[in-house]
Amino acid sequence: MSDSTALCSVCCLRHLSKPSTGWCLDCDEGLCVDCKEHHSLLKATRNQTILPITEYQKLPKNMLEITQNCSKHNELFKIFCKKHDCLCCRKCMIETHNNCKDLVEIEDFIKDEKLSARFNELEEMLNETAENIKRMHINRQENMTLLQEERKKIENDIVQTRVKINNHLDKLQTDLMQDLSAKEARINKKIQEILQSLEVKQGQLREFQNNFESIKKYVSDVQLFQFMKQMENNMVKEDEFVQSLIDSDGLCQEGLVLTDKINMENITDKMPFIGKVVVVYSQTRVGITKKKDKQAQMMTTKAEIRSMDNITLKFQKKMTACGDVVPGCTMLPHGKMAFANEKEMEIRVVKSGGSLEFEIDLEPYHPFDITYIPDNKTIAVTSNSSNDIKIIDVHTRKVQKTLSLVSSCAGIAYSNGKLILCSKKNGILELNPHDGSIKTIVFGELSSFSHVATLADKIYYTNSNVESVICCDHQGKIQWRFKNQKITCPIGVTVDTDGNVFVADNKSNNVVVISPDGKHYKQLLSSEDGVLLPNSLIYDRDNNQLLFTNMLQGAFLYNVT
């Protein structure tokens, strides 16, 4: 039992220490047996609710920390201000809510809000959400089990592929070795036959040489003459034999050479892998339950949504530190701004006052668009001429990593840990910057200058090829498509907290705002306001400011009211 509930609050004021046995929910105080009886008899407090102290202490800790008194003035809350969605004491009304019109008594407000029914509805929603979380937990566990099974299958496929490759190479080796042996045997046989013929001739000639001296000494001239005629005929035949060997291929030097052999460099180039492991996505099969057309209503009043018709812009400053040919920009913490300078191949970070703070050289990389990743205080940069994006640490001003893409991308936006990209060839992509996995959200060809923005579960992107601004969800389902003959080349796009979509038209030289439902629009800025070939724009939701860049003549910052 905590000190605040262990002792009777009334007795403590009398410098007495008595254990509390009850807790008055209205007075927010502990009461001993005697004070509880007195409390229940007084006319002013007899209708107040007193809980046994043991029951009160069973309430959740965060519930016990909720006080019914104003923390600033230590007075009971009496009034609810609908405009500011807060409880007020008497002094709060005088000090900060004197001009507020939507002030009601707390008791009246609670009665109108049908507290009991809403609490039951909230409890039902809580149980429903708990059940959904349970199902999701089971689903993720099943996914992990399936992942292990798929891993084993892929591992087996990899091993089997290697076995098949090995078997094929073994067969090629056996066939080649057999062919080598056969050709060697054929050449050996041919050479052996010639050797045998030459050995016979060598024997005959050796015999003639051995008998030549004795014939010359001991035979008559007639016999010698006849012998010489015979030898001359024999030598003609032997000479013909030698010449026949020379003329034929009998004396050709025959050898063995391995040709058409596989170049190992070609193998590594033409077959850099035996397969690829890719991450595939599919829609969840979890049966999520949700009360149809009904959600638990909370004890807050709906925030006022700013209508497109009420939006106005107030000029703040013009900045030239960003340079020329700036197709992308984004907001950084502390009012700083970052610009993708395609011409100079660098990122320029500009202070809130408009002066240049530093540059990040990316040469030969031509940056197109840029977005801030608050998770790790980095910026992601795309290029229209390179099939990758760069993640840059703003603090160290160094490229942290480079992520490969299937094609070059233009616009980029950050949403819930993922990067949303505009690919000219492949449509709208979702990239996980941690593992590099890519998911296609919208298939189709886009403009080389398409930009993208996100808000909650919505994605907004431009496609000047069809002169349109499109809104879809993260599953690629089109919510609306805006097209108007006065907006001929929409490029830059951004969105405020209420879903109002700001668009820069590069040909019409204007900035317009489109209603959240995509049905209406209003022009905010024109060439008379300095808009000239506008490229990109970004809405600062923290400070309600709109930043946009021209192809030339710098960037402009406006307050949005």
C-alpha positions in Angstrom: 0.0 0.0 0.0 1.5 3.4 -1.0 1.9 6.2 1.4 -0.8 8.3 -0.4 -3.5 5.7 0.1 -2.4 4.0 3.4 -3.4 6.8 5.7 -6.6 8.8 6.1 -6.2 12.1 4.3 -8.5 14.0 6.7 -6.7 12.7 9.8 -3.3 13.6 8.3 -4.5 17.2 8.1 -5.2 16.9 11.9 -1.7 15.5 12.4 -3.2 12.1 13.2 -2.2 8.8 11.6 -5.1 6.4 10.9 -5.2 3.8 8.2 -7.6 4.5 5.4 -10.3 1.9 4.7 -12.0 3.7 1.8 -11.3 6.0 -1.1 -13.6 8.8 -2.2 -13.5 9.0 -6.0 -14.9 12.5 -6.0 -12.6 14.0 -3.4 -9.7 11.8 -4.5 -8.8 11.1 -0.8 -8.4 8.2 1.6 -10.8 7.9 4.6 -10.6 6.0 7.8 -13.6 4.3 9.4 -14.7 7.4 11.4 -14.1 9.9 8.6 -15.8 7.6 6.1 -19.0 7.5 8.2 -18.9 11.3 8.7 -18.3 11.7 5.0 -21.3 9.7 4.1 -23.6 11.7 6.4 -22.6 15.2 5.3 -25.1 16.7 2.8 -22.3 17.9 0.5 -20.7 14.5 0.3 -23.3 11.9 1.0 -23.9 11.2 -2.7 -20.2 10.8 -3.5 -18.8 7.3 -4.4 -16.5 5.6 -1.8 -14.6 2.4 -2.7 -13.1 0.0 -0.3 -9.4 0.8 -0.2 -8.5 -2.8 -1.2 -10.7 -2.5 -4.4 -9.3 1.0 -5.2 -5.7 -0.4 -5.0 -6.6 -3.1 -7.6 -7.1 -0.3 -10.2 -4.2 0.0 -12.8 -1.3 2.2 -11.8 -1.9 4.6 -14.7 -5.5 4.9 -13.5 -4.4 5.7 -10.0 -2.1 8.5 -11.4 -5.0 10.3 -13.0 -6.0 13.2 -10.8 -9.2 15.2 -10.7 -7.4 18.4 -9.8 -5.7 20.8 -12.0 -1.9 20.3 -11.7 -1.3 24.0 -12.1 -3.9 25.4 -9.7 -4.7 22.4 -7.5 -8.4 22.9 -8.0 -11.1 20.5 -9.1 -11.8 20.3 -12.8 -15.2 21.8 -13.5 -15.3 22.6 -17.2 -14.5 20.9 -20.5 -13.2 23.0 -23.4 -14.2 21.5 -26.7 -12.0 23.8 -28.7 -8.8 22.8 -26.9 -10.0 19.3 -26.0 -9.0 19.6 -22.3 -10.4 19.8 -18.7 -10.3 23.2 -16.9 -10.6 24.4 -13.4 -12.1 27.7 -12.4 -8.8 29.6 -12.7 -7.9 28.0 -16.0 -11.1 29.4 -17.4 -10.1 32.9 -16.4 -6.4 32.7 -17.4 -6.4 30.7 -20.7 -10.0 30.0 -21.8 -11.7 33.3 -21.3 -12.4 33.7 -25.0 -13.4 30.1 -25.7 -17.0 29.6 -26.6 -17.4 25.8 -26.4 -17.2 25.5 -22.6 -19.5 23.0 -20.9 -19.9 21.6 -17.4 -18.0 18.3 -17.1 -21.1 16.5 -15.7 -23.2 17.7 -18.7 -20.6 16.8 -21.2 -20.2 13.3 -19.7 -24.0 12.8 -19.8 -24.1 13.9 -23.4 -21.3 11.6 -24.3 -23.1 8.5 -23.0 -20.1 7.5 -21.0 -21.3 4.0 -20.0 -22.2 3.0 -23.6 -18.9 4.3 -24.8 -17.0 2.5 -22.1 -18.7 -0.8 -23.1 -17.9 -0.1 -26.7 -14.3 0.7 -25.8 -14.0 -2.5 -23.8 -15.4 -4.4 -26.8 -12.9 -2.7 -29.0 -10.1 -3.6 -26.6 -11.1 -7.3 -26.6 -11.4 -7.3 -30.3 -7.9 -5.7 -30.7 -6.5 -8.3 -28.2 -8.0 -11.1 -30.3 -6.6 -9.5 -33.5 -3.1 -9.2 -31.9 -3.3 -12.9 -30.8 -4.2 -13.9 -34.4 -1.4 -11.8 -35.7 1.1 -13.4 -33.2 0.0 -16.8 -34.3 0.3 -15.8 -38.0 3.8 -14.5 -37.5 4.8 -17.7 -35.7 3.4 -19.7 -38.6 5.3 -17.5 -41.0 8.5 -18.3 -39.1 7.8 -22.0 -39.3 7.1 -21.7 -43.0 10.3 -19.7 -43.4 12.3 -22.5 -41.9 10.7 -25.1 -44.1 11.3 -22.9 -47.2 14.9 -22.5 -46.1 15.4 -26.3 -45.9 13.8 -26.7 -49.3 16.0 -24.0 -50.9 19.1 -25.5 -49.2 18.2 -28.9 -50.7 17.6 -27.3 -54.1 21.1 -25.6 -53.9 22.8 -28.9 -53.0 20.9 -30.8 -55.7 21.9 -28.1 -58.3 25.5 -28.5 -57.2 25.3 -32.3 -57.5 23.8 -32.1 -61.0 26.6 -29.6 -62.0 29.2 -32.0 -60.6 27.7 -35.0 -62.3 27.6 -33.1 -65.6 31.2 -32.1 -65.2 32.2 -35.7 -64.3 30.5 -36.9 -67.5 32.3 -34.3 -69.6 35.6 -35.2 -68.0 35.0 -38.9 -68.7 34.1 -38.4 -72.3 37.0 -36.1 -72.8 39.5 -38.5 -71.2 38.1 -41.4 -73.4 38.5 -39.3 -76.5 42.0 -38.4 -75.5 42.9 -42.1 -75.0 41.4 -43.1 -78.4 43.2 -40.4 -80.3 46.5 -41.2 -78.6 46.1 -44.9 -79.4 45.3 -44.2 -83.1 48.4 -42.0 -83.5 50.6 -44.6 -81.7 49.4 -47.4 -84.0 50.2 -45.4 -87.1 53.7 -44.5 -85.8 54.3 -48.1 -84.8 53.4 -49.3 -88.3 55.9 -46.9 -89.9 58.6 -47.8 -87.4 58.2 -51.5 -88.3 58.6 -50.7 -92.0 61.7 -48.6 -91.3 63.2 -51.3 -89.2 62.8 -53.8 -92.0 64.5 -51.4 -94.4 67.2 -50.7 -91.9 67.9 -54.5 -91.7 68.1 -54.9 -95.5 70.4 -51.9 -95.9 72.6 -53.1 -93.0 73.0 -56.5 -94.8 74.0 -54.8 -98.1 76.5 -52.6 -96.2 78.1 -55.6 -94.5 78.5 -57.6 -97.8 79.6 -54.7 -99.9 83.5 -55.0 -99.2 83.7 -58.8 -99.8 81.7 -58.5 -103.1 84.1 -55.8 -104.3 87.2 -58.0 -103.6 86.2 -61.5 -104.5 83.7 -61.4 -107.4 84.5 -61.1 -111.1 84.0 -58.0 -113.1 81.0 -59.5 -114.8 79.4 -60.5 -111.5 80.2 -57.1 -110.0 78.6 -55.4 -113.0 75.5 -57.4 -112.6 75.4 -56.9 -108.9 75.7 -53.1 -109.3 72.9 -53.1 -111.8 70.8 -55.0 -109.2 71.8 -52.7 -106.4 71.0 -49.6 -108.5 67.5 -50.9 -109.0 67.2 -51.7 -105.3 68.4 -48.2 -104.4 65.9 -46.6 -106.7 63.1 -48.6 -104.9 64.5 -47.6 -101.5 64.7 -44.0 -102.5 61.1 -44.2 -103.8 60.1 -45.6 -100.3 61.8 -42.7 -98.5 60.2 -40.2 -100.9 56.8 -41.8 -100.4 57.1 -41.3 -96.6 58.1 -37.7 -97.1 55.3 -37.0 -99.6 52.7 -38.7 -97.4 51.8 -37.7 -93.8 53.9 -40.6 -92.5 56.6 -38.3 -91.2 54.2 -35.6 -90.0 54.7 -34.7 -86.3 51.5 -35.6 -84.7 50.6 -34.3 -81.2 47.6 -33.7 -78.9 46.3 -30.2 -78.0 43.2 -29.3 -75.9 41.1 -26.8 -77.7 37.7 -25.1 -77.1 38.4 -25.4 -73.4 36.2 -23.4 -71.0 37.6 -20.1 -69.9 37.1 -19.8 -66.2 36.7 -16.0 -66.4 33.9 -16.5 -68.9 32.2 -18.9 -66.5 32.3 -16.4 -63.6 31.0 -13.6 -65.9 28.3 -15.6 -67.7 27.3 -17.6 -64.7 27.9 -15.4 -61.6 25.3 -17.4 -59.6 23.4 -20.7 -59.7 20.2 -19.0 -58.3 18.9 -16.1 -56.4 17.1 -15.9 -53.1 14.4 -13.2 -53.2 11.9 -12.0 -50.6 8.4 -12.3 -51.8 5.4 -10.6 -50.3 1.7 -11.7 -50.2 -1.4 -10.3 -48.6 -1.9 -11.4 -45.0 -4.3 -14.2 -44.4 -5.0 -13.2 -40.9 -8.8 -13.0 -40.3 -9.0 -9.5 -38.7 -12.3 -8.8 -37.0 -13.6 -5.3 -36.9 -17.1 -4.0 -36.1 -18.6 -3.0 -39.4 -19.2 0.7 -39.8 -18.6 1.3 -36.1 -15.5 2.2 -34.1 -15.1 3.0 -30.4 -15.5 6.7 -29.9 -12.9 8.3 -27.6 -13.5 11.0 -25.0 -12.1 13.7 -27.2 -13.6 16.1 -29.6 -12.6 15.8 -33.3 -9.8 18.1 -34.3 -10.7 20.8 -36.7 -9.6 19.9 -40.2 -8.3 22.7 -42.3 -10.2 23.0 -45.5 -8.5 23.6 -48.8 -10.6 26.7 -49.3 -9.1 28.3 -46.2 -5.4 27.7 -47.0 -3.4 30.8 -47.7 0.4 31.3 -48.1 2.5 34.0 -46.5 5.9 34.7 -48.1 8.8 34.2 -45.7 12.1 34.2 -47.7 13.8 33.5 -51.0 17.0 31.4 -50.9 19.7 31.2 -53.6 22.2 29.1 -51.6 20.6 25.9 -53.1 21.9 26.8 -56.5 20.2 26.1 -59.9 18.8 22.9 -61.3 17.5 21.6 -58.0 14.9 18.8 -58.8 14.5 17.7 -55.1 14.4 19.1 -51.6 13.5 18.1 -48.1 13.2 19.5 -44.5 15.7 18.7 -41.8 15.5 19.2 -38.0 15.9 22.7 -36.6 14.5 24.4 -39.7 17.4 23.3 -41.9 16.8 22.4 -45.6 18.5 20.0 -47.9 18.6 20.4 -51.7 19.6 17.9 -54.4 21.7 20.0 -56.9 21.8 17.9 -60.0 23.9 20.4 -62.0 26.8 20.5 -59.4 26.4 16.8 -58.4 26.1 17.6 -54.7 23.7 17.9 -51.7 23.5 21.4 -50.2 22.3 21.9 -46.7 21.0 25.4 -46.0 20.4 26.9 -42.5 17.0 28.1 -41.4 18.1 31.7 -42.2 18.8 30.8 -45.8 22.6 30.7 -45.8 24.7 27.7 -46.9 25.9 25.5 -44.1 27.8 22.7 -46.0 27.9 20.7 -49.2 28.2 17.0 -49.8 30.0 16.1 -53.0 28.6 13.1 -54.9 30.4 13.4 -58.3 29.9 11.6 -60.7 26.5 10.9 -59.2 23.7 13.3 -60.3 21.2 13.6 -57.5 17.5 14.0 -58.4 15.3 13.8 -55.2 16.0 13.6 -51.5 14.2 12.6 -48.3 15.0 12.7 -44.6 15.0 9.4 -42.6 14.5 10.4 -38.9 15.2 6.9 -37.6 18.9 7.2 -38.0 19.3 10.9 -39.1 20.3 10.1 -42.6 19.1 11.3 -46.1 18.3 9.1 -49.0 19.1 10.3 -52.5 18.0 9.1 -55.9 19.4 9.7 -59.4 17.7 9.7 -62.8 20.9 8.4 -64.4 22.0 5.7 -61.9 20.3 2.4 -60.9 20.9 2.9 -57.1 20.2 5.2 -54.2 22.6 6.5 -51.7 22.1 6.7 -47.9 24.1 9.7 -46.5 24.9 10.4 -42.8 24.1 14.0 -42.3 26.4 14.3 -39.3 29.5 12.7 -40.9 28.5 14.0 -44.4 29.6 10.6 -45.8 27.8 8.0 -48.0 26.7 5.4 -45.4 25.6 2.8 -48.0 24.5 2.4 -51.6 21.4 0.3 -52.4 21.1 -1.3 -55.9 17.8 -0.9 -57.8 16.4 -2.6 -60.9 16.3 0.7 -62.7 16.9 4.4 -62.0 14.3 6.3 -59.8 13.2 9.9 -59.6 10.9 10.9 -56.7 11.5 9.5 -53.2 9.6 9.7 -49.8 10.0 8.1 -46.4 7.1 6.2 -44.8 7.2 4.0 -41.6 10.7 2.6 -42.1 10.3 2.2 -45.9 11.3 4.3 -48.9 8.7 4.9 -51.5 10.2 5.4 -55.0 9.1 6.5 -58.5 10.6 4.2 -61.1 10.2 5.3 -64.7 10.1 1.7 -65.9 8.6 -0.2 -63.0 6.1 2.2 -61.3 5.8 2.9 -57.6 8.2 0.8 -55.5 8.6 0.2 -51.7 12.2 -0.3 -50.6 13.4 -1.6 -47.3 16.6 0.3 -46.6 17.8 -2.3 -44.1 17.8 -5.4 -46.3 17.4 -3.9 -49.8 14.2 -5.9 -50.5 11.9 -4.3 -53.0 8.1 -4.6 -53.4 6.1 -3.2 -56.3 3.1 -1.2 -55.2 1.9 0.2 -58.6 2.9 -1.3 -61.9 3.3 1.0 -64.9 5.5 3.5 -66.5 6.0 6.9 -65.0 7.5 10.2 -66.0 11.2 10.7 -65.5 10.4 13.6 -63.3 7.7 12.0 -61.1 7.7 12.9 -57.4 6.0 11.1 -54.5 4.6 12.0 -51.0 3.0 9.9 -48.2 0.6 10.4 -45.4 -0.6 7.6 -43.1 -1.8 4.8 -45.4 -1.9 7.0 -48.5 0.7 7.5 -51.3 0.5 10.5 -53.6 2.5 10.7 -56.8 2.6 12.7 -60.1 2.8 11.4 -63.6 3.3 14.2 -66.2 3.1 11.6 -69.0 -0.7 11.5 -68.4 -0.9 15.0 -66.8 -2.3 13.5 -63.5 -1.9 13.4 -59.8 -2.7 10.0 -58.3 -3.6 8.8 -54.8 -3.3 5.1 -53.8 -2.9 3.0 -50.7 0.1 0.9 -49.8 -1.4 -2.1 -51.6 -1.6 -0.1 -54.8 -5.4 0.4 -54.9 -6.2 3.7 -56.5 -8.1 6.1 -54.3 -8.5 8.9 -56.7 -6.9 10.4 -59.8 -6.9 14.1 -60.4 -6.6 15.6 -63.9 -7.4 19.1 -65.1 -6.7 20.9 -68.4 -5.2 23.8 -66.5 -2.6 21.5 -64.8 -0.5 20.2 -67.7 2.8 19.1 -66.2 2.5 18.2 -62.5 5.9 17.3 -61.1 6.5 18.2 -57.4 4.0 16.9 -54.8 3.6 17.1 -51.0 0.8 16.7 -48.5 -0.1 18.4 -45.2 -1.5 16.7 -42.0 -5.1 17.1 -43.2 -4.5 15.4 -46.6 -4.5 18.6 -48.7 -2.1 17.9 -51.6 0.2 20.6 -52.9 1.4 20.3 -56.5 4.0 22.1 -58.6 3.1 22.5 -62.3 6.3 22.9 -64.3 4.6 24.2 -67.5 1.8 26.3 -66.0 4.3 27.9 -63.6 2.0 27.6 -60.6 1.5 25.9 -57.3 -1.9 24.4 -56.5 -3.6 22.6 -53.7 -5.9 19.6 -54.2 -8.6 18.7 -51.7 -8.2 15.4 -49.7 -10.8 13.6 -51.9 -9.1 14.7 -55.1 -12.2 16.4 -56.5 -11.3 20.1 -56.2 -8.3 22.3 -56.4 -7.2 25.9 -55.9 -4.3 27.9 -57.2 -2.0 29.3 -54.5 1.0 30.7 -56.4 1.6 31.7 -60.0 4.4 33.2 -62.1 3.6 36.6 -60.6 4.8 35.2 -57.2 8.1 34.1 -58.7 7.1 30.6 -59.7 9.2 29.7 -62.8 9.6 26.1 -63.9 8.9 24.7 -60.4 10.5 21.3 -59.7 9.8 20.1 -56.2 8.1 21.1 -53.0 8.0 19.8 -49.4 5.5 20.5 -46.6 7.0 21.0 -43.1 4.2 19.5 -40.9 5.9 20.6 -37.7 6.1 24.3 -38.6 3.3 24.5 -41.2 5.6 25.8 -43.9 5.8 25.1 -47.6 9.2 25.0 -49.4 9.4 24.8 -53.2 12.3 25.1 -55.7 12.4 26.5 -59.2 14.6 25.1 -62.0 16.3 28.4 -61.8 16.2 31.4 -59.4 16.4 29.5 -56.1 13.9 28.3 -53.6 11.0 29.9 -51.7 9.7 29.4 -48.2 6.1 30.2 -47.2 4.1 30.0 -44.0 0.8 28.1 -44.5 -2.2 29.4 -42.6 
